[in-house]
Amino acid sequence: FLDEYMQNMNGSEALKYIKQISQDKKEKIPTIIGISGMALEEDIEEMKNSGFEHIMSKPFSPDIIKDFYIAH
């Protein structure tokens, strides 16, 4: 899980960095789920365009996480 809105680096920047490290090491890019407290469609689209495959809006519960993993 990677929050889009963090203090020093946003989630999209961190995702780009993680992907680059994985590629440099020739390792599989880990599955990273973007999370955001913003539910605006343009924010969600921006996160998708940044490379997040899956996005969850906060708040979420353990049941939502479980249902997500069952679905994917």
mmCIF file of the N, C-alpha and C atoms, coordinates in Angstrom:
data_MODEL
# 
_entry.id   MODEL 
# 
loop_
_atom_site.group_PDB 
_atom_site.id 
_atom_site.type_symbol 
_atom_site.label_atom_id 
_atom_site.label_alt_id 
_atom_site.label_comp_id 
_atom_site.label_asym_id 
_atom_site.label_entity_id 
_atom_site.label_seq_id 
_atom_site.pdbx_PDB_ins_code 
_atom_site.Cartn_x 
_atom_site.Cartn_y 
_atom_site.Cartn_z 
_atom_site.occupancy 
_atom_site.B_iso_or_equiv 
_atom_site.pdbx_formal_charge 
_atom_site.auth_seq_id 
_atom_site.auth_comp_id 
_atom_site.auth_asym_id 
_atom_site.auth_atom_id 
_atom_site.pdbx_PDB_model_num 
ATOM 1   N N  . PHE A 1 1  ? 0.852   -1.170  0.000   1.00 0.00 ? 1  PHE A N  1 
ATOM 2   C CA . PHE A 1 1  ? 0.000   0.000   0.000   1.00 0.00 ? 1  PHE A CA 1 
ATOM 3   C C  . PHE A 1 1  ? 0.896   1.231   0.000   1.00 0.00 ? 1  PHE A C  1 
ATOM 4   N N  . LEU A 1 2  ? 0.547   2.180   -0.853  1.00 0.00 ? 2  LEU A N  1 
ATOM 5   C CA . LEU A 1 2  ? 1.338   3.394   -0.973  1.00 0.00 ? 2  LEU A CA 1 
ATOM 6   C C  . LEU A 1 2  ? 0.385   4.589   -1.040  1.00 0.00 ? 2  LEU A C  1 
ATOM 7   N N  . ASP A 1 3  ? 0.466   5.445   -0.033  1.00 0.00 ? 3  ASP A N  1 
ATOM 8   C CA . ASP A 1 3  ? -0.408  6.615   0.029   1.00 0.00 ? 3  ASP A CA 1 
ATOM 9   C C  . ASP A 1 3  ? 0.063   7.659   -0.978  1.00 0.00 ? 3  ASP A C  1 
ATOM 10  N N  . GLU A 1 4  ? -0.868  8.246   -1.688  1.00 0.00 ? 4  GLU A N  1 
ATOM 11  C CA . GLU A 1 4  ? -0.521  9.265   -2.681  1.00 0.00 ? 4  GLU A CA 1 
ATOM 12  C C  . GLU A 1 4  ? -0.047  10.557  -2.030  1.00 0.00 ? 4  GLU A C  1 
ATOM 13  N N  . TYR A 1 5  ? -0.601  10.894  -0.890  1.00 0.00 ? 5  TYR A N  1 
ATOM 14  C CA . TYR A 1 5  ? -0.286  12.175  -0.261  1.00 0.00 ? 5  TYR A CA 1 
ATOM 15  C C  . TYR A 1 5  ? 0.551   11.979  0.988   1.00 0.00 ? 5  TYR A C  1 
ATOM 16  N N  . MET A 1 6  ? 1.884   12.069  0.799   1.00 0.00 ? 6  MET A N  1 
ATOM 17  C CA . MET A 1 6  ? 2.833   11.946  1.904   1.00 0.00 ? 6  MET A CA 1 
ATOM 18  C C  . MET A 1 6  ? 3.627   13.249  1.980   1.00 0.00 ? 6  MET A C  1 
ATOM 19  N N  . GLN A 1 7  ? 4.405   13.427  3.038   1.00 0.00 ? 7  GLN A N  1 
ATOM 20  C CA . GLN A 1 7  ? 5.097   14.692  3.263   1.00 0.00 ? 7  GLN A CA 1 
ATOM 21  C C  . GLN A 1 7  ? 6.256   14.947  2.294   1.00 0.00 ? 7  GLN A C  1 
ATOM 22  N N  . ASN A 1 8  ? 7.203   14.057  2.199   1.00 0.00 ? 8  ASN A N  1 
ATOM 23  C CA . ASN A 1 8  ? 8.423   14.327  1.452   1.00 0.00 ? 8  ASN A CA 1 
ATOM 24  C C  . ASN A 1 8  ? 8.372   13.905  -0.012  1.00 0.00 ? 8  ASN A C  1 
ATOM 25  N N  . MET A 1 9  ? 7.585   12.922  -0.324  1.00 0.00 ? 9  MET A N  1 
ATOM 26  C CA . MET A 1 9  ? 7.494   12.399  -1.684  1.00 0.00 ? 9  MET A CA 1 
ATOM 27  C C  . MET A 1 9  ? 6.089   11.848  -1.853  1.00 0.00 ? 9  MET A C  1 
ATOM 28  N N  . ASN A 1 10 ? 5.404   12.227  -2.947  1.00 0.00 ? 10 ASN A N  1 
ATOM 29  C CA . ASN A 1 10 ? 4.067   11.675  -3.100  1.00 0.00 ? 10 ASN A CA 1 
ATOM 30  C C  . ASN A 1 10 ? 4.139   10.232  -3.608  1.00 0.00 ? 10 ASN A C  1 
ATOM 31  N N  . GLY A 1 11 ? 3.019   9.548   -3.536  1.00 0.00 ? 11 GLY A N  1 
ATOM 32  C CA . GLY A 1 11 ? 2.987   8.134   -3.900  1.00 0.00 ? 11 GLY A CA 1 
ATOM 33  C C  . GLY A 1 11 ? 3.382   7.871   -5.342  1.00 0.00 ? 11 GLY A C  1 
ATOM 34  N N  . SER A 1 12 ? 2.992   8.762   -6.252  1.00 0.00 ? 12 SER A N  1 
ATOM 35  C CA . SER A 1 12 ? 3.334   8.587   -7.659  1.00 0.00 ? 12 SER A CA 1 
ATOM 36  C C  . SER A 1 12 ? 4.841   8.676   -7.872  1.00 0.00 ? 12 SER A C  1 
ATOM 37  N N  . GLU A 1 13 ? 5.491   9.609   -7.176  1.00 0.00 ? 13 GLU A N  1 
ATOM 38  C CA . GLU A 1 13 ? 6.953   9.726   -7.258  1.00 0.00 ? 13 GLU A CA 1 
ATOM 39  C C  . GLU A 1 13 ? 7.624   8.490   -6.671  1.00 0.00 ? 13 GLU A C  1 
ATOM 40  N N  . ALA A 1 14 ? 7.113   8.028   -5.534  1.00 0.00 ? 14 ALA A N  1 
ATOM 41  C CA . ALA A 1 14 ? 7.676   6.844   -4.892  1.00 0.00 ? 14 ALA A CA 1 
ATOM 42  C C  . ALA A 1 14 ? 7.498   5.605   -5.770  1.00 0.00 ? 14 ALA A C  1 
ATOM 43  N N  . LEU A 1 15 ? 6.331   5.489   -6.422  1.00 0.00 ? 15 LEU A N  1 
ATOM 44  C CA . LEU A 1 15 ? 6.074   4.358   -7.309  1.00 0.00 ? 15 LEU A CA 1 
ATOM 45  C C  . LEU A 1 15 ? 7.069   4.350   -8.471  1.00 0.00 ? 15 LEU A C  1 
ATOM 46  N N  . LYS A 1 16 ? 7.308   5.495   -9.048  1.00 0.00 ? 16 LYS A N  1 
ATOM 47  C CA . LYS A 1 16 ? 8.275   5.605   -10.143 1.00 0.00 ? 16 LYS A CA 1 
ATOM 48  C C  . LYS A 1 16 ? 9.657   5.153   -9.675  1.00 0.00 ? 16 LYS A C  1 
ATOM 49  N N  . TYR A 1 17 ? 10.050  5.576   -8.491  1.00 0.00 ? 17 TYR A N  1 
ATOM 50  C CA . TYR A 1 17 ? 11.342  5.209   -7.913  1.00 0.00 ? 17 TYR A CA 1 
ATOM 51  C C  . TYR A 1 17 ? 11.424  3.700   -7.666  1.00 0.00 ? 17 TYR A C  1 
ATOM 52  N N  . ILE A 1 18 ? 10.373  3.125   -7.106  1.00 0.00 ? 18 ILE A N  1 
ATOM 53  C CA . ILE A 1 18 ? 10.336  1.680   -6.834  1.00 0.00 ? 18 ILE A CA 1 
ATOM 54  C C  . ILE A 1 18 ? 10.439  0.887   -8.132  1.00 0.00 ? 18 ILE A C  1 
ATOM 55  N N  . LYS A 1 19 ? 9.702   1.318   -9.147  1.00 0.00 ? 19 LYS A N  1 
ATOM 56  C CA . LYS A 1 19 ? 9.751   0.628   -10.437 1.00 0.00 ? 19 LYS A CA 1 
ATOM 57  C C  . LYS A 1 19 ? 11.151  0.696   -11.050 1.00 0.00 ? 19 LYS A C  1 
ATOM 58  N N  . GLN A 1 20 ? 11.803  1.856   -10.946 1.00 0.00 ? 20 GLN A N  1 
ATOM 59  C CA . GLN A 1 20 ? 13.143  2.000   -11.500 1.00 0.00 ? 20 GLN A CA 1 
ATOM 60  C C  . GLN A 1 20 ? 14.138  1.091   -10.787 1.00 0.00 ? 20 GLN A C  1 
ATOM 61  N N  . ILE A 1 21 ? 14.055  1.019   -9.475  1.00 0.00 ? 21 ILE A N  1 
ATOM 62  C CA . ILE A 1 21 ? 14.943  0.138   -8.707  1.00 0.00 ? 21 ILE A CA 1 
ATOM 63  C C  . ILE A 1 21 ? 14.716  -1.315  -9.113  1.00 0.00 ? 21 ILE A C  1 
ATOM 64  N N  . SER A 1 22 ? 13.455  -1.712  -9.232  1.00 0.00 ? 22 SER A N  1 
ATOM 65  C CA . SER A 1 22 ? 13.136  -3.089  -9.630  1.00 0.00 ? 22 SER A CA 1 
ATOM 66  C C  . SER A 1 22 ? 13.691  -3.395  -11.013 1.00 0.00 ? 22 SER A C  1 
ATOM 67  N N  . GLN A 1 23 ? 13.534  -2.481  -11.940 1.00 0.00 ? 23 GLN A N  1 
ATOM 68  C CA . GLN A 1 23 ? 14.051  -2.691  -13.293 1.00 0.00 ? 23 GLN A CA 1 
ATOM 69  C C  . GLN A 1 23 ? 15.573  -2.752  -13.295 1.00 0.00 ? 23 GLN A C  1 
ATOM 70  N N  . ASP A 1 24 ? 16.221  -1.866  -12.537 1.00 0.00 ? 24 ASP A N  1 
ATOM 71  C CA . ASP A 1 24 ? 17.683  -1.855  -12.461 1.00 0.00 ? 24 ASP A CA 1 
ATOM 72  C C  . ASP A 1 24 ? 18.225  -3.175  -11.915 1.00 0.00 ? 24 ASP A C  1 
ATOM 73  N N  . LYS A 1 25 ? 17.503  -3.752  -10.972 1.00 0.00 ? 25 LYS A N  1 
ATOM 74  C CA . LYS A 1 25 ? 17.928  -5.015  -10.360 1.00 0.00 ? 25 LYS A CA 1 
ATOM 75  C C  . LYS A 1 25 ? 17.396  -6.226  -11.112 1.00 0.00 ? 25 LYS A C  1 
ATOM 76  N N  . LYS A 1 26 ? 16.646  -5.948  -12.195 1.00 0.00 ? 26 LYS A N  1 
ATOM 77  C CA . LYS A 1 26 ? 16.034  -7.005  -12.998 1.00 0.00 ? 26 LYS A CA 1 
ATOM 78  C C  . LYS A 1 26 ? 15.134  -7.908  -12.145 1.00 0.00 ? 26 LYS A C  1 
ATOM 79  N N  . GLU A 1 27 ? 14.410  -7.260  -11.247 1.00 0.00 ? 27 GLU A N  1 
ATOM 80  C CA . GLU A 1 27 ? 13.471  -7.955  -10.379 1.00 0.00 ? 27 GLU A CA 1 
ATOM 81  C C  . GLU A 1 27 ? 12.050  -7.618  -10.801 1.00 0.00 ? 27 GLU A C  1 
ATOM 82  N N  . LYS A 1 28 ? 11.137  -8.483  -10.411 1.00 0.00 ? 28 LYS A N  1 
ATOM 83  C CA . LYS A 1 28 ? 9.717   -8.241  -10.695 1.00 0.00 ? 28 LYS A CA 1 
ATOM 84  C C  . LYS A 1 28 ? 9.267   -7.009  -9.919  1.00 0.00 ? 28 LYS A C  1 
ATOM 85  N N  . ILE A 1 29 ? 8.507   -6.159  -10.593 1.00 0.00 ? 29 ILE A N  1 
ATOM 86  C CA . ILE A 1 29 ? 7.961   -4.985  -9.926  1.00 0.00 ? 29 ILE A CA 1 
ATOM 87  C C  . ILE A 1 29 ? 6.867   -5.452  -8.967  1.00 0.00 ? 29 ILE A C  1 
ATOM 88  N N  . PRO A 1 30 ? 6.963   -5.065  -7.702  1.00 0.00 ? 30 PRO A N  1 
ATOM 89  C CA . PRO A 1 30 ? 5.958   -5.542  -6.740  1.00 0.00 ? 30 PRO A CA 1 
ATOM 90  C C  . PRO A 1 30 ? 4.581   -4.942  -7.023  1.00 0.00 ? 30 PRO A C  1 
ATOM 91  N N  . THR A 1 31 ? 3.560   -5.647  -6.608  1.00 0.00 ? 31 THR A N  1 
ATOM 92  C CA . THR A 1 31 ? 2.205   -5.111  -6.695  1.00 0.00 ? 31 THR A CA 1 
ATOM 93  C C  . THR A 1 31 ? 2.056   -4.049  -5.623  1.00 0.00 ? 31 THR A C  1 
ATOM 94  N N  . ILE A 1 32 ? 1.723   -2.860  -6.053  1.00 0.00 ? 32 ILE A N  1 
ATOM 95  C CA . ILE A 1 32 ? 1.560   -1.752  -5.116  1.00 0.00 ? 32 ILE A CA 1 
ATOM 96  C C  . ILE A 1 32 ? 0.172   -1.165  -5.333  1.00 0.00 ? 32 ILE A C  1 
ATOM 97  N N  . ILE A 1 33 ? -0.569  -1.077  -4.260  1.00 0.00 ? 33 ILE A N  1 
ATOM 98  C CA . ILE A 1 33 ? -1.918  -0.520  -4.308  1.00 0.00 ? 33 ILE A CA 1 
ATOM 99  C C  . ILE A 1 33 ? -1.846  0.918   -3.823  1.00 0.00 ? 33 ILE A C  1 
ATOM 100 N N  . GLY A 1 34 ? -2.274  1.832   -4.664  1.00 0.00 ? 34 GLY A N  1 
ATOM 101 C CA . GLY A 1 34 ? -2.312  3.235   -4.281  1.00 0.00 ? 34 GLY A CA 1 
ATOM 102 C C  . GLY A 1 34 ? -3.510  3.495   -3.399  1.00 0.00 ? 34 GLY A C  1 
ATOM 103 N N  . ILE A 1 35 ? -3.295  4.300   -2.374  1.00 0.00 ? 35 ILE A N  1 
ATOM 104 C CA . ILE A 1 35 ? -4.408  4.684   -1.504  1.00 0.00 ? 35 ILE A CA 1 
ATOM 105 C C  . ILE A 1 35 ? -4.477  6.202   -1.441  1.00 0.00 ? 35 ILE A C  1 
ATOM 106 N N  . SER A 1 36 ? -5.683  6.696   -1.320  1.00 0.00 ? 36 SER A N  1 
ATOM 107 C CA . SER A 1 36 ? -5.877  8.136   -1.295  1.00 0.00 ? 36 SER A CA 1 
ATOM 108 C C  . SER A 1 36 ? -7.133  8.482   -0.514  1.00 0.00 ? 36 SER A C  1 
ATOM 109 N N  . GLY A 1 37 ? -7.059  9.567   0.207   1.00 0.00 ? 37 GLY A N  1 
ATOM 110 C CA . GLY A 1 37 ? -8.230  10.086  0.892   1.00 0.00 ? 37 GLY A CA 1 
ATOM 111 C C  . GLY A 1 37 ? -9.083  10.931  -0.034  1.00 0.00 ? 37 GLY A C  1 
ATOM 112 N N  . MET A 1 38 ? -8.543  11.224  -1.210  1.00 0.00 ? 38 MET A N  1 
ATOM 113 C CA . MET A 1 38 ? -9.277  12.022  -2.198  1.00 0.00 ? 38 MET A CA 1 
ATOM 114 C C  . MET A 1 38 ? -10.107 11.084  -3.063  1.00 0.00 ? 38 MET A C  1 
ATOM 115 N N  . ALA A 1 39 ? -11.357 11.383  -3.203  1.00 0.00 ? 39 ALA A N  1 
ATOM 116 C CA . ALA A 1 39 ? -12.232 10.524  -3.998  1.00 0.00 ? 39 ALA A CA 1 
ATOM 117 C C  . ALA A 1 39 ? -12.614 11.180  -5.330  1.00 0.00 ? 39 ALA A C  1 
ATOM 118 N N  . LEU A 1 40 ? -11.950 12.287  -5.660  1.00 0.00 ? 40 LEU A N  1 
ATOM 119 C CA . LEU A 1 40 ? -12.264 12.970  -6.910  1.00 0.00 ? 40 LEU A CA 1 
ATOM 120 C C  . LEU A 1 40 ? -11.770 12.147  -8.085  1.00 0.00 ? 40 LEU A C  1 
ATOM 121 N N  . GLU A 1 41 ? -12.590 12.059  -9.106  1.00 0.00 ? 41 GLU A N  1 
ATOM 122 C CA . GLU A 1 41 ? -12.269 11.241  -10.272 1.00 0.00 ? 41 GLU A CA 1 
ATOM 123 C C  . GLU A 1 41 ? -10.954 11.670  -10.920 1.00 0.00 ? 41 GLU A C  1 
ATOM 124 N N  . GLU A 1 42 ? -10.687 12.979  -10.973 1.00 0.00 ? 42 GLU A N  1 
ATOM 125 C CA . GLU A 1 42 ? -9.438  13.429  -11.598 1.00 0.00 ? 42 GLU A CA 1 
ATOM 126 C C  . GLU A 1 42 ? -8.208  13.004  -10.782 1.00 0.00 ? 42 GLU A C  1 
ATOM 127 N N  . ASP A 1 43 ? -8.331  12.936  -9.472  1.00 0.00 ? 43 ASP A N  1 
ATOM 128 C CA . ASP A 1 43 ? -7.220  12.451  -8.649  1.00 0.00 ? 43 ASP A CA 1 
ATOM 129 C C  . ASP A 1 43 ? -6.975  10.972  -8.898  1.00 0.00 ? 43 ASP A C  1 
ATOM 130 N N  . ILE A 1 44 ? -8.053  10.208  -8.987  1.00 0.00 ? 44 ILE A N  1 
ATOM 131 C CA . ILE A 1 44 ? -7.938  8.773   -9.254  1.00 0.00 ? 44 ILE A CA 1 
ATOM 132 C C  . ILE A 1 44 ? -7.325  8.551   -10.637 1.00 0.00 ? 44 ILE A C  1 
ATOM 133 N N  . GLU A 1 45 ? -7.760  9.313   -11.633 1.00 0.00 ? 45 GLU A N  1 
ATOM 134 C CA . GLU A 1 45 ? -7.211  9.183   -12.988 1.00 0.00 ? 45 GLU A CA 1 
ATOM 135 C C  . GLU A 1 45 ? -5.727  9.523   -13.013 1.00 0.00 ? 45 GLU A C  1 
ATOM 136 N N  . GLU A 1 46 ? -5.349  10.557  -12.270 1.00 0.00 ? 46 GLU A N  1 
ATOM 137 C CA . GLU A 1 46 ? -3.937  10.947  -12.199 1.00 0.00 ? 46 GLU A CA 1 
ATOM 138 C C  . GLU A 1 46 ? -3.087  9.824   -11.598 1.00 0.00 ? 46 GLU A C  1 
ATOM 139 N N  . MET A 1 47 ? -3.622  9.171   -10.566 1.00 0.00 ? 47 MET A N  1 
ATOM 140 C CA . MET A 1 47 ? -2.897  8.057   -9.960  1.00 0.00 ? 47 MET A CA 1 
ATOM 141 C C  . MET A 1 47 ? -2.776  6.896   -10.953 1.00 0.00 ? 47 MET A C  1 
ATOM 142 N N  . LYS A 1 48 ? -3.844  6.620   -11.692 1.00 0.00 ? 48 LYS A N  1 
ATOM 143 C CA . LYS A 1 48 ? -3.786  5.553   -12.703 1.00 0.00 ? 48 LYS A CA 1 
ATOM 144 C C  . LYS A 1 48 ? -2.748  5.888   -13.761 1.00 0.00 ? 48 LYS A C  1 
ATOM 145 N N  . ASN A 1 49 ? -2.721  7.148   -14.189 1.00 0.00 ? 49 ASN A N  1 
ATOM 146 C CA . ASN A 1 49 ? -1.752  7.576   -15.193 1.00 0.00 ? 49 ASN A CA 1 
ATOM 147 C C  . ASN A 1 49 ? -0.314  7.520   -14.677 1.00 0.00 ? 49 ASN A C  1 
ATOM 148 N N  . SER A 1 50 ? -0.154  7.569   -13.362 1.00 0.00 ? 50 SER A N  1 
ATOM 149 C CA . SER A 1 50 ? 1.177   7.470   -12.757 1.00 0.00 ? 50 SER A CA 1 
ATOM 150 C C  . SER A 1 50 ? 1.686   6.037   -12.714 1.00 0.00 ? 50 SER A C  1 
ATOM 151 N N  . GLY A 1 51 ? 0.783   5.082   -12.948 1.00 0.00 ? 51 GLY A N  1 
ATOM 152 C CA . GLY A 1 51 ? 1.214   3.694   -12.985 1.00 0.00 ? 51 GLY A CA 1 
ATOM 153 C C  . GLY A 1 51 ? 0.636   2.783   -11.923 1.00 0.00 ? 51 GLY A C  1 
ATOM 154 N N  . PHE A 1 52 ? -0.203  3.320   -11.045 1.00 0.00 ? 52 PHE A N  1 
ATOM 155 C CA . PHE A 1 52 ? -0.852  2.446   -10.071 1.00 0.00 ? 52 PHE A CA 1 
ATOM 156 C C  . PHE A 1 52 ? -1.829  1.533   -10.808 1.00 0.00 ? 52 PHE A C  1 
ATOM 157 N N  . GLU A 1 53 ? -1.709  0.257   -10.576 1.00 0.00 ? 53 GLU A N  1 
ATOM 158 C CA . GLU A 1 53 ? -2.634  -0.695  -11.193 1.00 0.00 ? 53 GLU A CA 1 
ATOM 159 C C  . GLU A 1 53 ? -3.963  -0.733  -10.451 1.00 0.00 ? 53 GLU A C  1 
ATOM 160 N N  . HIS A 1 54 ? -3.898  -0.560  -9.143  1.00 0.00 ? 54 HIS A N  1 
ATOM 161 C CA . HIS A 1 54 ? -5.086  -0.626  -8.300  1.00 0.00 ? 54 HIS A CA 1 
ATOM 162 C C  . HIS A 1 54 ? -5.064  0.558   -7.340  1.00 0.00 ? 54 HIS A C  1 
ATOM 163 N N  . ILE A 1 55 ? -6.235  1.098   -7.061  1.00 0.00 ? 55 ILE A N  1 
ATOM 164 C CA . ILE A 1 55 ? -6.347  2.245   -6.163  1.00 0.00 ? 55 ILE A CA 1 
ATOM 165 C C  . ILE A 1 55 ? -7.520  2.017   -5.222  1.00 0.00 ? 55 ILE A C  1 
ATOM 166 N N  . MET A 1 56 ? -7.295  2.315   -3.942  1.00 0.00 ? 56 MET A N  1 
ATOM 167 C CA . MET A 1 56 ? -8.344  2.239   -2.931  1.00 0.00 ? 56 MET A CA 1 
ATOM 168 C C  . MET A 1 56 ? -8.490  3.610   -2.293  1.00 0.00 ? 56 MET A C  1 
ATOM 169 N N  . SER A 1 57 ? -9.720  3.978   -1.996  1.00 0.00 ? 57 SER A N  1 
ATOM 170 C CA . SER A 1 57 ? -9.980  5.224   -1.292  1.00 0.00 ? 57 SER A CA 1 
ATOM 171 C C  . SER A 1 57 ? -10.034 4.963   0.202   1.00 0.00 ? 57 SER A C  1 
ATOM 172 N N  . LYS A 1 58 ? -9.507  5.905   0.963   1.00 0.00 ? 58 LYS A N  1 
ATOM 173 C CA . LYS A 1 58 ? -9.587  5.815   2.413   1.00 0.00 ? 58 LYS A CA 1 
ATOM 174 C C  . LYS A 1 58 ? -10.914 6.421   2.862   1.00 0.00 ? 58 LYS A C  1 
ATOM 175 N N  . PRO A 1 59 ? -11.452 6.006   3.946   1.00 0.00 ? 59 PRO A N  1 
ATOM 176 C CA . PRO A 1 59 ? -10.981 4.905   4.791   1.00 0.00 ? 59 PRO A CA 1 
ATOM 177 C C  . PRO A 1 59 ? -11.417 3.561   4.226   1.00 0.00 ? 59 PRO A C  1 
ATOM 178 N N  . PHE A 1 60 ? -10.640 2.549   4.528   1.00 0.00 ? 60 PHE A N  1 
ATOM 179 C CA . PHE A 1 60 ? -11.029 1.199   4.151   1.00 0.00 ? 60 PHE A CA 1 
ATOM 180 C C  . PHE A 1 60 ? -10.793 0.277   5.329   1.00 0.00 ? 60 PHE A C  1 
ATOM 181 N N  . SER A 1 61 ? -11.438 -0.877  5.278   1.00 0.00 ? 61 SER A N  1 
ATOM 182 C CA . SER A 1 61 ? -11.411 -1.806  6.403   1.00 0.00 ? 61 SER A CA 1 
ATOM 183 C C  . SER A 1 61 ? -10.710 -3.097  5.991   1.00 0.00 ? 61 SER A C  1 
ATOM 184 N N  . PRO A 1 62 ? -10.378 -3.927  6.953   1.00 0.00 ? 62 PRO A N  1 
ATOM 185 C CA . PRO A 1 62 ? -9.805  -5.237  6.608   1.00 0.00 ? 62 PRO A CA 1 
ATOM 186 C C  . PRO A 1 62 ? -10.701 -6.042  5.673   1.00 0.00 ? 62 PRO A C  1 
ATOM 187 N N  . ASP A 1 63 ? -12.015 -5.917  5.814   1.00 0.00 ? 63 ASP A N  1 
ATOM 188 C CA . ASP A 1 63 ? -12.935 -6.646  4.927   1.00 0.00 ? 63 ASP A CA 1 
ATOM 189 C C  . ASP A 1 63 ? -12.811 -6.160  3.485   1.00 0.00 ? 63 ASP A C  1 
ATOM 190 N N  . ILE A 1 64 ? -12.647 -4.859  3.289   1.00 0.00 ? 64 ILE A N  1 
ATOM 191 C CA . ILE A 1 64 ? -12.473 -4.321  1.935   1.00 0.00 ? 64 ILE A CA 1 
ATOM 192 C C  . ILE A 1 64 ? -11.177 -4.838  1.334   1.00 0.00 ? 64 ILE A C  1 
ATOM 193 N N  . ILE A 1 65 ? -10.115 -4.885  2.127   1.00 0.00 ? 65 ILE A N  1 
ATOM 194 C CA . ILE A 1 65 ? -8.832  -5.410  1.648   1.00 0.00 ? 65 ILE A CA 1 
ATOM 195 C C  . ILE A 1 65 ? -8.986  -6.893  1.265   1.00 0.00 ? 65 ILE A C  1 
ATOM 196 N N  . LYS A 1 66 ? -9.639  -7.650  2.115   1.00 0.00 ? 66 LYS A N  1 
ATOM 197 C CA . LYS A 1 66 ? -9.853  -9.082  1.837   1.00 0.00 ? 66 LYS A CA 1 
ATOM 198 C C  . LYS A 1 66 ? -10.660 -9.259  0.551   1.00 0.00 ? 66 LYS A C  1 
ATOM 199 N N  . ASP A 1 67 ? -11.735 -8.506  0.410   1.00 0.00 ? 67 ASP A N  1 
ATOM 200 C CA . ASP A 1 67 ? -12.558 -8.608  -0.803  1.00 0.00 ? 67 ASP A CA 1 
ATOM 201 C C  . ASP A 1 67 ? -11.751 -8.226  -2.037  1.00 0.00 ? 67 ASP A C  1 
ATOM 202 N N  . PHE A 1 68 ? -10.898 -7.223  -1.912  1.00 0.00 ? 68 PHE A N  1 
ATOM 203 C CA . PHE A 1 68 ? -10.058 -6.810  -3.029  1.00 0.00 ? 68 PHE A CA 1 
ATOM 204 C C  . PHE A 1 68 ? -9.146  -7.959  -3.469  1.00 0.00 ? 68 PHE A C  1 
ATOM 205 N N  . TYR A 1 69 ? -8.493  -8.604  -2.524  1.00 0.00 ? 69 TYR A N  1 
ATOM 206 C CA . TYR A 1 69 ? -7.572  -9.689  -2.869  1.00 0.00 ? 69 TYR A CA 1 
ATOM 207 C C  . TYR A 1 69 ? -8.301  -10.909 -3.415  1.00 0.00 ? 69 TYR A C  1 
ATOM 208 N N  . ILE A 1 70 ? -9.491  -11.154 -2.958  1.00 0.00 ? 70 ILE A N  1 
ATOM 209 C CA . ILE A 1 70 ? -10.278 -12.273 -3.509  1.00 0.00 ? 70 ILE A CA 1 
ATOM 210 C C  . ILE A 1 70 ? -10.638 -11.972 -4.964  1.00 0.00 ? 70 ILE A C  1 
ATOM 211 N N  . ALA A 1 71 ? -10.974 -10.716 -5.258  1.00 0.00 ? 71 ALA A N  1 
ATOM 212 C CA . ALA A 1 71 ? -11.364 -10.311 -6.612  1.00 0.00 ? 71 ALA A CA 1 
ATOM 213 C C  . ALA A 1 71 ? -10.184 -10.284 -7.582  1.00 0.00 ? 71 ALA A C  1 
ATOM 214 N N  . HIS A 1 72 ? -8.988  -10.066 -7.074  1.00 0.00 ? 72 HIS A N  1 
ATOM 215 C CA . HIS A 1 72 ? -7.823  -9.937  -7.943  1.00 0.00 ? 72 HIS A CA 1 
ATOM 216 C C  . HIS A 1 72 ? -6.912  -11.117 -7.732  1.00 0.00 ? 72 HIS A C  1 
# 
